Amino acid sequence: MTVTPTFNTKEGNEISILCEANNGNPYSHKLELIFQENIIHESNTQALDYTIASIEGSHSGIYQCNAYTLFYDGEEKYSSLTQEVIVYLSPIIVSKKTSFEASIDDAVPMPCKVHGFPTPSVSWFEVNDSLIPGDEENKKIMEKATEGKNMITSTLTVIVANESYYGKYTCKATNRIEPDDEEMMEVIKPRKLGVHFQTIFPSRVDDRYQAEPAANYKNYRQEPDGGSQEIELSPYGESTVISTKTLTEEEKVSSNTNPSSVSSDGNQGDKKEGDLHPNPSPFYVEERNSAAWYKGEDLDQDRLTLGRTSQNPELYEVVGDEAIFEYNLRILNATEESNDKYICSDIDLRGYSEEAYVYVIDPPDVSIVYTSQNPMREETDFSAECEGTDANPEEIEYTYWIGPDGKKISDSTSLLLKNVSREMSGGYTCVMSNVFYNGDKGNGTATVEVDVQYLSSINMTVTPFINITEGDEVTIHCEALDGNPAPHILELLFEDSIIGHSDETVLYHTIASIEASHSGIYQCNAYTLFYDDAEEHSSITCDIVVYYSPEFVSDELEFEADIGDDVSISCEVHGYPTPAIKWFDQNSDIITGEEENLNITVRLSETLVKSTLTVTVADESYYGRYTCSNADTIAVAVTCTVIVVVLIVGIVLGILFYNKRVSKKQSNNTEFTTVTAFIVKPVDTFVRLGDSAQFNCTYNGAPALKAWYKGTTLIALGETLQNSTGHYEIVSEGNVYNLRLHNATSNEEGEYDCTDVAERTRGAKASIYVINSPDVVVKHSQNPMREGSRFSAICDVIDANPDKINDEYWIDPVGDKVSDNRSLSLVNVSRQDSGEYTCVMTNVFYTGVKGNGTATIVVDIQYLPYVNMTVSPSFYTTEGEEVTVHCESLNGKPDSHKLELSHKENVIDESITQTLHYTVASIERSQGGIYQCNAYTLFDDGKEEYSSMKQEVIVYCE
């Protein structure tokens, strides 16, 4: 089975399909050619030749040739061969609409739908032929391919920000098949709608006037007679002029005869006042200021004007050039009542009048009737119907609905929104159009605001947000966000009791001096009253943990023991975080519990630690004071005058003891002569990662030696920095001693102390909190991968401050959200799924600003190429001719690394490029038969596979 000239061809070409039955025994008695399961040709010989004179895109597909054989036993069987025919189609733009009306700030989507094979690429151009990239703020391009239909739709959406966006835009489609196609589309201003006037007025010449015959104006599409009318378009509700006509020179030379009054004997008769003629001829009278306009039939009651005086100046006025005796009637503020016949006449010669009709054209008055509840709750259905009335013409030609995004969502009078969500709230507009007599559309609109009601989300923050310590002032802030309607009550609860209430959408509750008993779960409720008087609430909780200083609860402080006794000394301490208890011996050396005759056991709970030191009094050296503390060193002097073991209990804030006989060890430092007082103290500061911040510190007094500490680490002594990180700078002038931080990192987060080295407790402390967006990383399955595989990825945060992630999702290569969590899963991937996928993770800074962190993975999907194989000059040839076999590897990923041509299962040529050309200078009959071209691809997983194509070469003998 062969296709001539080739199996892949261009639309419009002629092709021939040849089927031959070879080597059967007995010979086949019938050949049959099938396309799309239909028999398109038959032959009772060993060969079948089917020609398509001008091939079309619909001829693409699989052709099958069946050779039927009738065997000796009467059984009929067939063998078959298939061949795909590919028809290349040049691009054709099939979009119908090329003109788009839009007002300022409207979004105008202009779809350009293109058919062709291979699938065309589409570009957009300005009127000056400059390319539109598609990512500009007010000009966006979105493409969507229709699988299996060789169709692509490229939509250019123009936001008409100002008048410069009106104009023409060109959509150009190309593929490798010529010719290209292009279509010009235009964004225009909304066309005026309104009133259509067709009029005739008698014209004056010198001191006479002549009445012209009237035409039939009851049909707008009829061309009027005599050329004496004027047609205007004016907006409904504005003014227009019914105008006159000045006579031409030929019309001025006119007879005073009236043919219709000539007697049957040929004598001319005089025109009498009051006579009416259906088609009066020119007639002249002396000039008089008696021209009048009338509305309707009654010339006695319905006069509008006399001369240039209007009977109702608010509705009518006379205008025109007095020099040429124009008496033009202007109708002001045209309404439906302006529909009527208008007559111009001379009040003294009423028999000579002319008439014209005024038709007020009016778009439909559109009204909307709800057929369901509005407002409504989420996940319910909404429906509405629109009606059009008072239209002229009355027939409604077009009806459709437009959603809040400006897109058409219905082509009927009915609107149905199922299972509504908050995102579907907004204005839905019904558009009803009639067609005026000049072909313009009259658009009437009505809009319904779909009000979808839902509970609000709540934001709850606590200040300060970390390290809340007894005595701190703490503020709890609740705020209701984006509810519809807004909540009418906010309540703050602690241990099921209401401790705060607000009738607004925000609530602040301050605890002036927080205590450990204030630790626990705080809940904020936002109560919403819906349209049906149902009250519901949303809520959020926050766990507040109050840090408090250790408190010793041990009662027994003195113990007596003999040599050889074991003495267990317990130290029980409350505090949060749970205190770390250390023991010290008589020499203030720390006890680890691993020393001989000394053993330590510890029992822990969330806020209580009980540490027991067991002392085996091996000799008198074990008598003395043993100290329990959560400090690193002992800041007291101890003495022992009796043979007892004495427990001295202390806490971290300065170490305090219960035993009155213990006094505080005096400092060896020089006493201050003047006490240092800090009049400007540093305050807690939030700084973005990489930004700068400053602690302000101003003192009053004479400090012995000023310094800045970070925790226990000395940062600066005087004006000299004590480290070389490059992040700190001292700003010192007079009594000002400020610490400036540059290029903040997480290492700079912590508590800072502006102090006097000689008297640390007189310092001023504050903390820096370094906030940063999430640092996102992605872990993924095998990538690259093969078509049909499954791809999965998950993103994680390795650093963020605050560390709470409020939102996480994935975006696909075209910008659509494909996952609402940190996991991405693509099942049975195809080559169209290749591209860049981005994970977005968001935290919310303490200022309310969002911090977005992203990480991207390029999904690389690999697949075998398509093999194209042709024979030149033809696959059937004659012995002695030169024949060339062409192989080409197309569109694989990665590219094939080797092409191989075989004949009768023997490799006869190879190529390491994407093409192979094999020439037989003088072909012989033995070189006929099946040729196969294989394109080998080495994938990233190390596997080598190939795609192939076969072509039979038939050699005839002379």
VEXSEDO-690245 format. One line per 10 residues: number of its first residue (from 1); their letters; for each residue x, y, z of C-alpha. Coordinates in steps of 0.1 Angstrom, whole numbers, plus 5000, padded with zeros to 4 digits. Layout:
% residues N
NUM = a = X Y Z; ...
This chain:
% residues 958
1 = mtvtptfntk = 5000 5000 5000; 5016 5033 4989; 5005 5069 4988; 5017 5092 4959; 5034 5116 4960; 5036 5112 4998; 5014 5103 5027; 5018 5137 5042; 5006 5165 5019; 4991 5199 5018
11 = egneisilce = 4954 5206 5015; 4943 5210 4978; 4969 5186 4964; 4961 5155 4944; 4971 5121 4960; 4967 5085 4948; 4965 5055 4971; 4977 5022 4954; 4969 4988 4969; 4985 4956 4955
21 = anngnpyshk = 4981 4920 4966; 5013 4901 4962; 5024 4864 4964; 4991 4849 4976; 4980 4814 4967; 4955 4815 4953; 4954 4851 4942; 4930 4874 4961; 4897 4879 4943; 4889 4913 4957
31 = lelifqenii = 4907 4944 4971; 4888 4969 4993; 4899 5003 5005; 4884 5015 5038; 4884 5050 5054; 4868 5057 5088; 4851 5023 5087; 4835 5031 5053; 4844 5013 5021; 4854 5040 4996
41 = hesntqaldy = 4867 5019 4967; 4868 4982 4955; 4886 4962 4928; 4883 4926 4915; 4920 4926 4903; 4953 4924 4921; 4957 4962 4923; 4935 4991 4934; 4942 5028 4926; 4922 5055 4944
51 = tiasiegshs = 4927 5092 4936; 4916 5122 4956; 4918 5151 4932; 4919 5179 4958; 4925 5166 4993; 4910 5183 5024; 4916 5182 5061; 4887 5158 5066; 4906 5133 5045; 4933 5129 5072
61 = giyqcnaytl = 4933 5096 5090; 4940 5059 5087; 4933 5041 5053; 4931 5003 5053; 4935 4980 5023; 4920 4945 5026; 4929 4917 5002; 4902 4889 5002; 4911 4854 4993; 4887 4824 4987
71 = fydgeekyss = 4904 4792 4997; 4897 4756 4983; 4874 4748 5012; 4851 4778 5005; 4864 4799 5034; 4871 4835 5027; 4898 4854 5046; 4916 4886 5041; 4950 4902 5049; 4953 4940 5054
81 = ltqevivyls = 4977 4969 5056; 4971 5004 5070; 4986 5037 5062; 4980 5071 5078; 4975 5101 5055; 4983 5135 5071; 4969 5166 5054; 4986 5198 5063; 4963 5228 5065; 4973 5264 5061
91 = piivskktsf = 4960 5287 5090; 4924 5299 5087; 4909 5324 5111; 4873 5314 5118; 4864 5341 5143; 4833 5360 5131; 4832 5391 5153; 4857 5418 5144; 4842 5449 5160; 4839 5453 5198
101 = easiddavpm = 4822 5482 5215; 4836 5493 5249; 4835 5522 5273; 4865 5535 5293; 4877 5509 5319; 4859 5481 5302; 4878 5448 5296; 4874 5437 5260; 4882 5401 5252; 4888 5396 5214
111 = pckvhgfptp = 4890 5359 5206; 4909 5348 5175; 4900 5312 5167; 4924 5296 5142; 4922 5262 5124; 4952 5246 5108; 4977 5217 5109; 5003 5217 5123; 4986 5238 5150; 4993 5274 5141
121 = svswfevnds = 5010 5299 5163; 4992 5332 5168; 5006 5367 5172; 4989 5400 5179; 5000 5434 5164; 4991 5470 5170; 4979 5492 5142; 5016 5503 5136; 5026 5466 5132; 5044 5465 5166
131 = lipgdeenkk = 5041 5431 5183; 5020 5429 5214; 5040 5407 5239; 5008 5398 5259; 5021 5405 5294; 5014 5443 5295; 4992 5456 5322; 4963 5465 5300; 4969 5440 5272; 4969 5403 5281
141 = imekategkn = 4970 5373 5257; 4957 5338 5267; 4958 5308 5244; 4938 5276 5246; 4942 5246 5222; 4913 5223 5213; 4926 5188 5215; 4920 5167 5184; 4905 5195 5163; 4937 5213 5151
151 = mitstltviv = 4922 5245 5167; 4937 5272 5188; 4921 5302 5203; 4942 5332 5212; 4923 5358 5231; 4937 5394 5234; 4920 5412 5263; 4923 5450 5262; 4915 5470 5292; 4904 5504 5278
161 = anesyygkyt = 4923 5526 5303; 4919 5557 5281; 4910 5566 5245; 4944 5556 5232; 4933 5519 5235; 4906 5524 5209; 4916 5513 5175; 4926 5483 5154; 4944 5452 5164; 4956 5424 5141
171 = ckatnriepd = 4956 5387 5148; 4981 5368 5126; 4982 5331 5124; 5012 5311 5109; 5024 5276 5105; 5048 5261 5080; 5020 5258 5055; 5014 5289 5034; 4996 5312 5031; 4993 5328 5065
181 = deemmevikp = 4960 5343 5076; 4953 5375 5095; 4922 5393 5108; 4918 5429 5119; 4897 5435 5150; 4887 5469 5163; 4878 5483 5197; 4853 5512 5192; 4834 5536 5213; 4797 5526 5220
191 = rklgvhfqti = 4776 5538 5191; 4749 5564 5198; 4713 5552 5200; 4683 5573 5195; 4659 5592 5173; 4657 5588 5135; 4640 5617 5116; 4630 5619 5080; 4615 5651 5069; 4603 5674 5041
201 = fpsrvddryq = 4598 5711 5043; 4585 5736 5016; 4613 5759 5004; 4611 5797 4999; 4626 5815 4969; 4629 5853 4969; 4594 5866 4980; 4576 5834 4971; 4575 5798 4983; 4570 5765 4966
211 = aepaanykny = 4555 5734 4981; 4572 5701 4971; 4552 5668 4969; 4554 5646 5000; 4568 5611 5000; 4558 5580 5019; 4579 5578 5051; 4562 5550 5069; 4589 5526 5060; 4624 5537 5070
221 = rqepdggsqe = 4640 5515 5043; 4623 5532 5015; 4642 5559 4996; 4622 5591 4996; 4613 5610 4964; 4625 5643 4953; 4656 5644 4974; 4641 5671 4996; 4644 5653 5029; 4672 5652 5055
231 = ielspygest = 4680 5621 5076; 4696 5626 5110; 4705 5604 5140; 4702 5621 5175; 4703 5605 5209; 4670 5598 5226; 4661 5627 5248; 4681 5653 5228; 4671 5678 5201; 4670 5675 5163
241 = vistktltee = 4661 5697 5133; 4635 5691 5107; 4651 5711 5079; 4641 5729 5047; 4655 5728 5012; 4667 5758 4992; 4656 5756 4955; 4681 5752 4928; 4684 5777 4899; 4664 5753 4877
251 = ekvssntnps = 4637 5752 4903; 4636 5789 4905; 4625 5791 4868; 4592 5776 4874; 4557 5780 4858; 4527 5794 4878; 4505 5768 4861; 4489 5740 4880; 4485 5710 4856; 4460 5694 4879
261 = svssdgnqgd = 4436 5723 4876; 4437 5725 4838; 4402 5719 4824; 4395 5691 4799; 4394 5717 4771; 4429 5727 4779; 4422 5760 4796; 4443 5769 4826; 4424 5773 4858; 4434 5794 4888
271 = kkegdlhpnp = 4445 5777 4921; 4420 5784 4947; 4427 5787 4984; 4416 5756 5003; 4420 5733 4973; 4439 5702 4980; 4460 5684 4954; 4475 5650 4960; 4505 5660 4939; 4505 5699 4937
281 = spfyveerns = 4527 5717 4912; 4548 5748 4920; 4527 5778 4931; 4539 5812 4940; 4523 5838 4964; 4534 5870 4979; 4558 5866 5009; 4541 5867 5042; 4552 5858 5078; 4526 5832 5081
291 = aawykgedld = 4546 5799 5078; 4534 5775 5106; 4542 5740 5118; 4516 5716 5130; 4517 5682 5148; 4490 5657 5139; 4459 5662 5118; 4441 5691 5134; 4455 5723 5118; 4433 5744 5141
301 = qdrltlgrts = 4443 5729 5175; 4478 5714 5170; 4498 5744 5158; 4534 5744 5172; 4549 5775 5156; 4539 5806 5137; 4566 5824 5118; 4596 5821 5142; 4576 5821 5173; 4571 5788 5192
311 = qnpelyevvg = 4539 5781 5211; 4559 5759 5235; 4595 5770 5236; 4605 5741 5260; 4596 5716 5233; 4599 5733 5199; 4618 5762 5183; 4622 5776 5148; 4657 5779 5134; 4673 5786 5101
321 = deaifeynlr = 4687 5812 5078; 4663 5841 5074; 4682 5853 5043; 4670 5822 5024; 4637 5820 5043; 4644 5788 5062; 4618 5779 5088; 4633 5748 5104; 4615 5731 5132; 4637 5718 5161
331 = ilnateesnd = 4622 5693 5184; 4637 5694 5219; 4641 5665 5242; 4625 5640 5219; 4603 5613 5236; 4579 5586 5225; 4552 5613 5223; 4572 5629 5195; 4560 5601 5172; 4537 5618 5148
341 = kyicsdidlr = 4531 5635 5115; 4544 5671 5112; 4529 5696 5088; 4543 5728 5075; 4518 5752 5060; 4509 5788 5054; 4480 5797 5077; 4465 5819 5049; 4469 5792 5022; 4464 5760 5040
351 = gyseeayvyv = 4458 5741 5009; 4495 5743 5002; 4512 5723 5030; 4537 5696 5032; 4541 5668 5058; 4567 5646 5072; 4568 5618 5098; 4590 5616 5129; 4598 5581 5143; 4614 5579 5177
361 = idppdvsivy = 4635 5547 5179; 4640 5533 5214; 4661 5504 5228; 4642 5480 5250; 4634 5489 5286; 4648 5459 5304; 4635 5447 5338; 4646 5417 5359; 4624 5394 5379; 4640 5372 5405
371 = tsqnpmreet = 4628 5336 5404; 4648 5327 5436; 4659 5344 5468; 4684 5373 5467; 4703 5378 5489; 4712 5341 5494; 4736 5318 5513; 4766 5301 5497; 4759 5267 5480; 4723 5276 5471
381 = dfsaecegtd = 4710 5283 5435; 4701 5317 5421; 4678 5323 5391; 4664 5354 5373; 4645 5363 5342; 4647 5395 5322; 4619 5411 5302; 4621 5438 5275; 4593 5464 5270; 4586 5497 5252
391 = anpeeieyty = 4610 5490 5223; 4608 5505 5189; 4610 5484 5168; 4593 5460 5192; 4611 5428 5180; 4639 5417 5203; 4667 5403 5181; 4693 5394 5207; 4692 5385 5245; 4721 5375 5267
401 = wigpdgkkis = 4736 5378 5302; 4770 5391 5311; 4787 5382 5344; 4807 5404 5367; 4839 5397 5347; 4823 5409 5315; 4820 5375 5299; 4788 5362 5283; 4773 5334 5304; 4738 5329 5289
411 = dstslllknv = 4722 5333 5255; 4686 5335 5267; 4664 5355 5290; 4671 5331 5319; 4700 5333 5343; 4708 5303 5365; 4737 5301 5389; 4740 5268 5406; 4757 5262 5440; 4768 5298 5443
421 = sremsggytc = 4800 5308 5461; 4812 5342 5474; 4833 5346 5443; 4801 5347 5422; 4788 5378 5439; 4785 5409 5418; 4766 5426 5390; 4749 5404 5363; 4737 5423 5334; 4709 5413 5310
431 = vmsnvfyngd = 4713 5428 5275; 4684 5429 5251; 4688 5444 5216; 4665 5455 5189; 4677 5465 5154; 4670 5500 5142; 4660 5507 5107; 4695 5518 5097; 4709 5485 5109; 4723 5498 5143
441 = kgngtatvev = 4716 5479 5174; 4696 5494 5203; 4709 5479 5235; 4688 5480 5267; 4703 5467 5299; 4693 5459 5334; 4716 5447 5362; 4710 5426 5392; 4735 5426 5421; 4738 5390 5432
451 = dvqylssinm = 4744 5391 5469; 4759 5359 5482; 4761 5360 5520; 4787 5341 5541; 4804 5341 5574; 4835 5362 5579; 4870 5350 5585; 4887 5363 5617; 4922 5376 5622; 4934 5374 5658
461 = tvtpfinite = 4967 5388 5670; 4984 5391 5704; 5009 5419 5713; 5035 5412 5723; 5034 5379 5703; 5063 5360 5720; 5079 5357 5754; 5048 5370 5773; 5060 5373 5809; 5041 5380 5841
471 = gdevtihcea = 5036 5417 5845; 5035 5425 5808; 5007 5445 5793; 4991 5423 5767; 4966 5434 5740; 4944 5409 5721; 4932 5422 5687; 4903 5405 5669; 4892 5416 5635; 4864 5402 5612
481 = ldgnpaphil = 4875 5401 5576; 4854 5399 5543; 4821 5386 5557; 4789 5394 5539; 4771 5410 5557; 4797 5423 5582; 4794 5408 5616; 4773 5428 5641; 4789 5415 5673; 4824 5404 5682
491 = ellfedsiig = 4830 5385 5715; 4862 5375 5732; 4860 5344 5755; 4884 5330 5780; 4875 5297 5798; 4840 5300 5784; 4835 5334 5799; 4829 5366 5778; 4857 5390 5786; 4854 5414 5756
501 = hsdetvlyht = 4825 5426 5734; 4823 5449 5704; 4795 5461 5681; 4821 5468 5654; 4842 5446 5632; 4873 5451 5655; 4878 5443 5692; 4907 5452 5714; 4911 5437 5749; 4940 5448 5771
511 = iasieashsg = 4953 5430 5801; 4973 5457 5820; 4995 5432 5840; 4992 5397 5829; 4995 5368 5853; 5002 5331 5850; 4965 5324 5856; 4958 5342 5823; 4974 5314 5804; 4950 5294 5783
521 = iyqcnaytlf = 4928 5294 5752; 4912 5326 5741; 4884 5324 5715; 4871 5352 5693; 4835 5348 5679; 4821 5370 5650; 4783 5369 5649; 4766 5375 5616; 4728 5382 5611; 4718 5370 5577
531 = yddaeehssi = 4689 5381 5555; 4666 5355 5569; 4673 5367 5605; 4694 5335 5611; 4724 5343 5634; 4755 5322 5630; 4791 5328 5640; 4827 5320 5629; 4855 5317 5655; 4892 5315 5659
541 = tcdivvyysp = 4913 5305 5690; 4947 5315 5703; 4967 5298 5730; 4984 5324 5752; 5013 5311 5774; 5025 5334 5802; 5061 5330 5812; 5067 5336 5849; 5097 5336 5872; 5106 5304 5891
551 = efvsdelefe = 5090 5301 5925; 5105 5277 5951; 5080 5257 5971; 5104 5236 5992; 5097 5240 6029; 5125 5221 6047; 5157 5240 6047; 5179 5223 6073; 5189 5186 6077; 5209 5168 6103
561 = adigddvsis = 5229 5137 6095; 5256 5114 6109; 5286 5100 6091; 5274 5073 6067; 5238 5086 6065; 5221 5093 6032; 5203 5127 6031; 5178 5134 6003; 5174 5172 5997; 5144 5181 5974
571 = cevhgyptpa = 5142 5214 5955; 5107 5219 5940; 5103 5249 5917; 5073 5263 5897; 5078 5284 5866; 5073 5286 5828; 5092 5277 5808; 5100 5248 5830; 5131 5259 5850; 5164 5240 5845
581 = ikwfdqnsdi = 5176 5233 5881; 5213 5230 5890; 5230 5221 5922; 5261 5237 5937; 5283 5224 5966; 5299 5243 5995; 5325 5257 5971; 5299 5270 5947; 5310 5243 5922; 5283 5227 5901
591 = itgeeenlni = 5272 5192 5910; 5266 5169 5880; 5252 5140 5899; 5279 5117 5887; 5303 5125 5916; 5309 5099 5943; 5284 5100 5971; 5263 5126 5952; 5233 5116 5931; 5206 5138 5914
601 = tvrlsetlvk = 5171 5127 5903; 5146 5149 5885; 5109 5148 5880; 5093 5172 5855; 5058 5184 5845; 5049 5214 5822; 5054 5240 5849; 5070 5221 5878; 5104 5206 5884; 5114 5186 5914
611 = stltvtvade = 5151 5179 5917; 5164 5157 5945; 5200 5157 5956; 5210 5126 5976; 5241 5131 5997; 5259 5102 6013; 5278 5118 6042; 5310 5098 6039; 5330 5122 6060; 5329 5156 6075
621 = syygrytcsn = 5337 5173 6041; 5301 5165 6030; 5287 5188 6057; 5278 5223 6046; 5255 5243 6023; 5241 5228 5991; 5225 5253 5968; 5196 5247 5943; 5193 5273 5916; 5184 5279 5880
631 = adtiavavtc = 5214 5302 5877; 5247 5293 5861; 5268 5306 5891; 5262 5312 5928; 5260 5349 5937; 5259 5344 5975; 5285 5339 6002; 5278 5309 6025; 5291 5299 6059; 5286 5268 6080
641 = tvivvvlivg = 5291 5267 6117; 5273 5236 6126; 5275 5200 6114; 5244 5201 6092; 5235 5200 6056; 5217 5233 6049; 5196 5239 6017; 5197 5274 6004; 5170 5282 5980; 5172 5309 5954
651 = ivlgilfynk = 5155 5322 5921; 5169 5337 5890; 5159 5373 5896; 5189 5383 5916; 5192 5351 5935; 5169 5354 5965; 5169 5330 5995; 5145 5320 6023; 5173 5316 6049; 5177 5349 6067
661 = rvskkqsnnt = 5213 5341 6077; 5223 5343 6040; 5233 5377 6029; 5241 5389 5993; 5277 5389 5983; 5289 5425 5977; 5302 5434 5942; 5339 5440 5938; 5332 5467 5912; 5337 5504 5919
671 = efttvtafiv = 5305 5520 5933; 5288 5546 5911; 5292 5582 5922; 5262 5592 5900; 5234 5568 5892; 5228 5563 5855; 5192 5569 5843; 5181 5561 5808; 5156 5587 5795; 5151 5571 5760
681 = kpvdtfvrlg = 5150 5533 5761; 5150 5510 5731; 5117 5494 5721; 5109 5460 5705; 5114 5463 5668; 5103 5442 5638; 5126 5442 5608; 5123 5425 5574; 5151 5401 5565; 5179 5421 5548
691 = dsaqfnctyn = 5166 5455 5560; 5180 5479 5586; 5168 5489 5621; 5179 5510 5650; 5177 5509 5688; 5176 5543 5704; 5191 5548 5738; 5196 5581 5755; 5209 5584 5791; 5211 5610 5818
701 = gapalkawyk = 5240 5608 5842; 5276 5597 5841; 5279 5559 5833; 5313 5544 5841; 5314 5526 5808; 5284 5523 5784; 5279 5492 5763; 5255 5472 5741; 5249 5435 5747; 5230 5410 5727
711 = gttlialget = 5219 5385 5753; 5251 5379 5772; 5273 5387 5742; 5291 5421 5742; 5284 5439 5710; 5300 5473 5717; 5320 5488 5745; 5319 5525 5744; 5321 5533 5707; 5342 5503 5698
721 = lqnstghyei = 5325 5473 5682; 5335 5439 5697; 5328 5418 5666; 5334 5420 5628; 5302 5407 5614; 5295 5440 5596; 5259 5441 5608; 5263 5466 5636; 5271 5503 5638; 5273 5526 5669
731 = vsegnvynlr = 5257 5561 5665; 5270 5581 5695; 5268 5618 5701; 5265 5635 5735; 5241 5614 5757; 5228 5595 5726; 5241 5560 5724; 5222 5542 5695; 5228 5508 5680; 5221 5505 5643
741 = lhnatsneeg = 5216 5471 5626; 5223 5465 5589; 5212 5437 5566; 5193 5418 5592; 5195 5380 5593; 5180 5355 5617; 5213 5356 5636; 5206 5391 5647; 5173 5382 5663; 5172 5384 5701
751 = eydctdvaer = 5173 5407 5732; 5196 5437 5732; 5206 5457 5763; 5218 5493 5764; 5236 5494 5798; 5264 5505 5820; 5290 5477 5823; 5296 5485 5860; 5259 5484 5868; 5241 5460 5844
761 = trgakasiyv = 5208 5460 5862; 5203 5497 5854; 5202 5490 5816; 5173 5492 5791; 5164 5461 5771; 5144 5455 5739; 5142 5427 5713; 5146 5426 5675; 5124 5402 5656; 5135 5395 5621
771 = inspdvvvkh = 5105 5387 5599; 5109 5370 5566; 5089 5354 5538; 5089 5316 5537; 5120 5301 5522; 5104 5274 5501; 5121 5242 5488; 5106 5215 5466; 5110 5178 5467; 5098 5158 5437
781 = sqnpmregsr = 5096 5124 5421; 5116 5114 5390; 5122 5144 5367; 5126 5142 5337; 5100 5114 5332; 5082 5095 5304; 5048 5102 5291; 5021 5082 5310; 5041 5085 5342; 5029 5100 5375
791 = fsaicdvida = 5047 5131 5388; 5044 5143 5424; 5061 5171 5443; 5058 5187 5477; 5070 5220 5489; 5082 5228 5524; 5094 5258 5544; 5129 5258 5559; 5127 5293 5573; 5099 5318 5579
801 = npdkindeyw = 5091 5343 5606; 5063 5341 5616; 5065 5304 5610; 5027 5300 5606; 5019 5294 5569; 4985 5310 5561; 4982 5299 5525; 4998 5274 5502; 4991 5265 5466; 5006 5255 5432
811 = idpvgdkvsd = 5004 5274 5399; 5008 5256 5365; 5027 5269 5334; 4997 5290 5322; 4992 5307 5356; 4962 5286 5368; 4960 5273 5403; 4962 5235 5402; 4964 5227 5439; 4952 5243 5472
821 = nrslslvnvs = 4979 5227 5493; 5016 5221 5493; 5013 5188 5473; 5013 5186 5435; 5002 5154 5417; 5001 5150 5379; 4987 5116 5369; 4994 5100 5335; 5013 5130 5323; 5015 5140 5286
831 = rqdsgeytcv = 5039 5163 5267; 5014 5191 5271; 5020 5190 5309; 5056 5201 5305; 5066 5234 5319; 5072 5255 5350; 5052 5248 5381; 5054 5272 5411; 5047 5265 5447; 5035 5296 5466
841 = mtnvfytgvk = 5036 5297 5504; 5024 5328 5524; 5028 5340 5559; 5013 5371 5574; 5037 5396 5590; 5028 5413 5622; 5019 5445 5603; 4993 5425 5583; 5014 5425 5551; 5017 5391 5534
851 = gngtativvd = 5051 5375 5528; 5051 5353 5497; 5078 5327 5492; 5080 5307 5460; 5099 5277 5446; 5097 5265 5410; 5102 5231 5394; 5104 5226 5356; 5085 5194 5348; 5104 5178 5319
861 = iqylpyvnmt = 5083 5151 5301; 5101 5130 5276; 5087 5111 5246; 5097 5094 5214; 5099 5114 5181; 5077 5110 5151; 5095 5095 5121; 5088 5108 5086; 5100 5087 5057; 5097 5095 5020
871 = vspsfytteg = 5111 5080 4988; 5122 5101 4958; 5112 5104 4931; 5086 5077 4940; 5082 5046 4960; 5074 5026 4928; 5101 5028 4902; 5119 5010 4874; 5151 4991 4874; 5181 5013 4867
881 = eevtvhcesl = 5167 5045 4882; 5183 5064 4910; 5162 5063 4942; 5167 5082 4975; 5152 5072 5008; 5147 5102 5032; 5143 5096 5070; 5136 5124 5095; 5131 5124 5132; 5106 5151 5144
891 = ngkpdshkle = 5095 5166 5177; 5111 5141 5201; 5123 5150 5235; 5151 5145 5239; 5162 5145 5202; 5170 5110 5189; 5207 5103 5189; 5207 5079 5160; 5187 5071 5128; 5190 5036 5113
901 = lshkenvide = 5177 5025 5079; 5172 4987 5073; 5162 4967 5043; 5150 4931 5047; 5161 4933 5084; 5196 4943 5075; 5209 4977 5086; 5221 4995 5054; 5227 5031 5067; 5230 5051 5099
911 = sitqtlhytv = 5231 5087 5110; 5238 5105 5143; 5218 5135 5132; 5180 5141 5129; 5180 5132 5092; 5192 5104 5070; 5195 5102 5032; 5202 5069 5015; 5207 5068 4977; 5207 5038 4954
921 = asiersqggi = 5223 5050 4922; 5208 5023 4900; 5181 5003 4917; 5176 4966 4910; 5146 4945 4915; 5162 4927 4945; 5164 4961 4962; 5126 4964 4963; 5106 4956 4994; 5101 4970 5028
931 = yqcnaytlfd = 5125 4997 5041; 5123 5006 5078; 5136 5037 5095; 5142 5036 5133; 5149 5067 5154; 5167 5058 5186; 5163 5079 5217; 5183 5077 5249; 5162 5088 5279; 5175 5102 5311
941 = dgkeeyssmk = 5168 5070 5329; 5194 5053 5307; 5168 5034 5286; 5171 5034 5249; 5139 5031 5228; 5130 5037 5192; 5101 5048 5170; 5099 5037 5134; 5082 5039 5101; 5081 5015 5072
951 = qevivyce = 5078 5021 5034; 5076 4996 5006; 5096 5003 4974; 5083 4985 4943; 5108 4980 4914; 5093 4972 4880; 5112 4955 4852; 5115 4970 4817
